[in-house]
């Protein structure tokens, strides 16, 4: 795995790995967006690496990421209110 500059959004930064994985699963993102979320948020893979693995452009992944993050954050706040702020 390549090193990447990565910072989790503040609202999900304190979640445990299993809580983050649960939030991604419960966010009902669809197959592609779930794969993007897991690789980006859990594995901390760079966008280019994710794009190559999923056979799409890096810009496509970059455009899909903001709505993915919003949905995962909203789900995490609903599931784990004590761990999100």
C-alpha positions, 0 to 999 in steps of 0.5 A: 500500500502506498503512503497517502496524506490522509485525515478522517473527517472530525465527526468520524475520526474517533471511531474504532475501526469496527465502528467505522466499518459498521457505519460504512455498511449501514450507510447503504452506499451501493457496491462501488461506493462501499468499496471506495469508502472502505478503501479510502476510510478504513485502509487509507488508500490513495485515490489513484490506487482505488481508481486502478483497483476499481478500473475508473479514473481518479477524478471519478473517485474524487467526485464520488467521495464527498457524498460518500463521506457525508453519508458515512458521517451521518450514519456514524452520528446516528449509530454511535452518537457518543463517539462522534462530535 
